[in-house]
């Protein structure tokens, strides 16, 4: 059960916040999160680790990093926080030989463990997190690569069935590399229609020419307007698919809640559309019940 005091019909859900301590951030959530949310008129915050220096389990030297830290904050504020996990897609054992070529396709049994897959299961089933945050550009992988990404998505779908909860996959999707272009994310989302993908930044700015025709047509993708400050990037998608296609995040603490609200107010004229984008679309998908 979540609380609502700022939205009228739906809770205001901010989809994008980084918390933790590293050389570029010192935002810890224990004391600062709820006051910031209240000041920014946000009911529910989707949050995850900093992209820089992320780790699976929280390390002893830094209690403000790791998926355990995200779960700790979610447990502390269960009616205000939805936590997503970071995972390292490269920490998987190969199933078959790829090189040298004379061994290609044969079963590979020299390395058998896959900490990435184990972490997905741990985060969803044990920690109670709501899905994954993925940053293909910064962490160096193609989001549509079936060899490394499909096993992760398969495990997430399995966990979704086990928990009976709808899960999210938030993906950095500025179109600022071939790793995370709208085309690449659309390729992945088409394969996994059981999951909801949030296309963070909605292709802003380099994906402007393809976002509508790739991600726009997919029902299991929301164009997330986090720091997407130019209406021209997504206006065609809005004309085709309406306000139901969008969500919004702040990119806190690097940006601000006021910027997120300004983007929504600039883009959508009707109050009922603003409510959908500010939280209604995501609340309906997740089946969020309000106290």
N, C-alpha and C positions, 0 to 999 in steps of 0.2 A: 504494500500500500504506500502510495506517494502522497505528499502534501501539495496543495495548490493554494496560492494566495495572490499571485500576480496575474495569471491568465484568467479570462472570464469563463469561457466554455471549456478550454483545455489548459493544461499546465504549460508554462513557458519552459521549453527544453532547449538548452544550449548544447550543441552537439560536439564541441571541440575545445578541450582545455588540456594543457600539459601541466603536470605537477611534479615536483621533485627538485633535487639539488645537483647541479653540475656547474662547470665554469660559466655557463651563460644564464643560469637561473637559480634563484633561491626561494622559489615559491613552495612553501610547505603548507599543507592543507588543514592541519589540525586546528589552527586558530584563525587562519586568514580566509578560508574558503567560504564559509557561510556568510560572514559579513560582506564579502565581495559579491556573492550571489544576491543577497538581499538589496544591496545598493544598486546592483545592475538589473533588478526585477527579473530574476531567473528562479524558477521553481525547482527544476531538476537539471543537474549538470552531468553531461557525459564527459568522463575524463580518463586520462591514460598517462603513461610515463612520458618523460622527455624523450625525444627522438635520439638525442645525443647521449651516448653512454648507457643505453638501455640494457637491461639484463633480465634473465628469467626470474630466478629467485633473488630476493633482496639480499645484497652482500652485507657482511658484518661491518665493513668499513663505512658504509653509507646507508643508513636506515631509511633514506628518502628516495631510493630507487628500487626498481623491481616490481614485478607483478604482485608480490605479497604486500607491498606498500599500497598499491592501488586497492587491493582487497581490504586492507586495514581501514582505509578512508571510507570505502563503501559500507563496511560494517559499522563504522562510527556514525555515519549519516545515512542510514538505509532509506529514508524517505526523501532524500535530496540528491543522491548520487547513483549514477550508472557507470560502472567501471569497465574498461576494455583492456585487454592484455596485449602486450608486445611479445612477439616471438622472433627468433632468428631462423629464417627459412633454410639456411644452409646447414643447420645441425641435424642432418638426416643421413642415414646410411643408404647408399645406392642399392637398388634392387638387382641390377645387372651390370656387367662390365660395359663401359663405353669405349675405353682405350686400354691397351693397344687394340687395333682393329681385328687382329686374329682371335681375340677373346670376346669381341663385341656381341652382346646379347646373352652371354652365359651368366648363370646365377652368380652373384657376388656375395661371398659369405665371410670376408675378412673383417668387416665392420658390420655389426648387427643392430646396435642401439640407434634410436632416433629421438634424442632429447626434445627436438622441436614438437614432434607429435605427442610425446608424453606431456609436454608443457601445455599444449592446447587442452588436453583432457583434464589436467590438474586445475587449470584456471577456470574452466567451465564447471566441472563436476565438484571439485573440492573447494575452490575459492569463491564460486558463485558469480564470476564475472559474466558479462553480457555479450562477449564476442571479442573481436580483434581490431587493433589499429595497425595498419600496414603503411610503411613508407618506402616504396620501391626505389625511389631516387636516392635517398640518403643511405639506405642499407644495401644497395647494389644488387637488385634482382629484377627480372622481368615479371610483372604481376600476372601475366598471362602464361608463363612458362608451366606447362602441365607436369613436367618432371619434378619440380620442387614445390609448386603451389597446390596442385590437385590433391596430394596426400593430406595437406593441411586442411583444405576445404572438406575433403571426405570425412576427416575426423570431426570437424566442426558440425557438419550435418548430422553425424552420428550422435554427438553430444546434444544437439538441438532436439533430436528425437527422444533421447534418454531423459532430458530435463522437462520436456513439454513446454519450454520457453522459446519464444522467437529470439534469434540472435542476430547481431549486427556485424558487418565488416566495414570499418571506416578506412578508406584508402586515400592517401595523398594523390590527388589527380589534377594537378595544375597543367598537365600536358607539357611540363618543362623537360621531359626526356622521353625516349622511346620506352623506358621502363614503365612509365605510368601515364601514357597518353590516354585520352578517352577511348580510342580504338582498342588499346590493350585491356583496359578494364572492362569494356563491353564484351570482349572475347571471353574473359573469365566469368562475368556475370551471366552470360548466356548458358554457360555450362552448369552453373549452380543457381538455378532459379528458386531453390528452397530457401536461400538466404537473401537478406536485404543488404545491399551495398550502398554506402553513403559516399558519393564522389566528392570528397572534400575539395573545395575551391572551384568546383564546377568547370574545370578546364581553364580557369583564368591564369594567364591571359593567352597562352600559346595554343590552347585547345579550342579556341573560339570557333574555328571553321569546321570542326567535326563533332562537337559535343552533342548537338541536336540530333544528328543522323546516326549516332552510335549509341550513346547512353540514353538519349531522350526517349527512344522507342521501347526501352526495356522496363517492364512493370516492377521489377525487383531492384531498381536503382533509383535513389533520390539524388537529385542535383543539390548538393549542399553548398550554400552561398558563403561559407566562411571566407572572409576577406576577398570576396568577388565583388569588387566595387564598381564595375562597369556593367550597366544593364545590357549593353549591346552583346555581351558574351552569351547571355542566356535568354535574350528576349524572344528569339525564334522558338525556343523550347517552351517558353511560357505561352506563346500564342497557340502552339500546337497541343500542349498537354495541360495547361492551366496551373494554378497554384498548388494543386495536389502533388506536383512533381518535385517540390522543393522542401528542404530543411535549411537551418541556419545555425552556425556556430560563431564564436567570438575569436577563437585562437588565443584565448587567455593563457598566460598572463602577458603574452607578447603584443597582442592587440587589446581591445577592450569591448565590454558589453555594449557600450554606447555606439560603437561602430557597427556592430551586428544589427542593432535596432535601426540604425540609420539606413543600412542597406535594405532592410525589409520595408521600411517606410518609403524609401525612394522607388522601390520596385513595384510595390503592390498598393493600389489605391483603396481597395475595399477592406473594411475592418475584418470581415469574415475570412478573407484571403490571408491577411496578416496573421490571424490567429492560427490558421492551418500551418503556415510556414514556421511560425514561432514555437510550434510544439504539437499542434493538433495532428499533423500527418504522422509524426513518429509515435505519438501516444496511441493513436488508433492501431497502428501496426503492432506495437508491442503489447497491446491490450492492457495498458496501464490503468489501474484502478485508483481512484482518488479517495482520500479520507473524507 
